[in-house]
Amino acid sequence: MTASDIYDRLSDKSRPVFTIGVAAELVGVSVHTLRMYENEGLIIPERTQSQRRRYSQVDIERLQCIRVMIEDRGFNLAGIRGMMSMAPCWEIKGCSESDRQSCEAFESALEPCWMVKAKAEACQNEVCAECPVYKEVTTCHNMKSFLKEHWKNV
């Protein structure tokens, strides 16, 4: 492995390297709280082959954003989940009309698209943590501008 390879690995913010305990410490919450965020659909940590959670720097930033929304902005978990569910995944992914009709995310504003059970055919075999809706739109940096742009067209 070259020095360049090592630098690339160290600078890859999407590489999951933090255990749940380290992630909890970095964000200033308990391990139980991180598990609760995962159960609520706010975060999708990567899993090792032995099913241990691993968090990336991008995940840590997402968790910090969630903490700011809770502590500084007065949101609760349902409010954050509801805000994430407003991302029009069917537009972002270019779903067909038939996909929209068979997808709970198109009809429901209660859960983000990665949490719904009845997914469109276009999403059935996709890894939700790799989806552009989860990775790009529902982050703190992008959510506000994306929703503002989308709501202007409604």
Secondary structure, DSSP 8 states (H G I E B T S, - for coil): --HHHHHHHHH-TTS--B-HHHHHHHHTS-HHHHHHHHHTTS---EE-TT--EEB-HHHHHHHHHHHHHHHTT---HHHHHHHHHTS-HHHHTT--HHHHHT-HHHH-SSS-GGG-SS--GGGTTS-GGGSHIIIIITSHHHHHHHHHHHHHT-
